[in-house]
């Protein structure tokens, strides 16, 4: 069963996912890739209050993102069985 990708902004705090796709212009994609958001990269939501900026852990770096940016980063939630 193929798991649907969702926007990073929808992950709750402490949820773990894998980066799937960046949906934005060349500048946005380039900037996010420089920060470590590349396909297959594991990430953990550190802080997400459901509004305003959020903090995500990617490649051992905590990155603060605006909600609009997070909406363009598509992820798959990681299954809890391992």
C-alpha positions in Angstrom: 0.0 0.0 0.0 1.5 3.3 -1.1 1.5 5.9 1.6 0.2 9.3 0.7 2.6 12.2 1.0 1.5 15.2 3.1 3.0 18.6 3.7 5.6 19.0 6.4 3.3 21.5 8.1 0.9 18.7 8.9 3.3 16.7 11.0 2.8 16.9 14.7 5.6 17.5 17.2 7.8 14.4 17.6 6.4 12.8 14.4 9.1 11.4 12.1 9.0 11.4 8.3 11.0 11.2 5.1 11.4 14.1 2.7 9.7 13.2 -0.7 9.4 16.3 -2.8 9.9 20.1 -2.9 7.0 22.0 -4.6 8.3 25.4 -5.4 10.4 27.5 -7.7 14.0 26.9 -8.4 15.2 29.4 -5.8 13.1 27.7 -3.1 14.2 24.2 -4.1 17.8 25.2 -4.1 17.6 26.9 -0.7 15.8 24.0 0.9 18.3 21.5 -0.6 21.2 23.5 0.8 19.5 23.2 4.3 19.4 19.4 3.9 15.9 18.9 2.5 16.7 16.4 -0.1 14.6 13.4 -1.2 14.9 10.5 1.2 16.2 12.7 4.1 14.8 11.6 7.4 13.3 14.5 9.5 11.7 14.9 12.9 9.2 17.7 13.8 10.5 19.4 16.8 7.8 22.1 17.3 4.6 22.7 15.5 1.8 24.7 17.2 -0.5 24.6 14.2 0.1 28.2 13.4 3.2 30.4 12.8 6.7 29.0 12.3 7.7 25.5 13.0 11.0 23.8 13.8 12.2 20.6 12.1 15.3 18.5 12.7 17.0 17.5 9.4 20.5 16.0 9.2 21.3 16.9 12.8 20.3 20.6 12.2 17.3 22.3 13.7 15.7 24.4 11.0 13.0 27.0 11.6 10.5 27.3 8.7 7.6 29.5 7.9 4.3 27.7 7.5 4.2 28.7 3.8 7.6 27.1 3.3 6.6 23.9 5.2 3.5 23.6 3.0 5.7 23.2 0.0 7.8 20.4 1.5 6.1 17.0 0.9 6.9 14.2 3.3 5.8 10.6 4.2 5.2 9.7 7.8 7.5 6.9 8.9 5.8 3.8 10.0 6.2 3.0 13.7 7.3 -0.7 13.2 10.9 0.1 12.6 
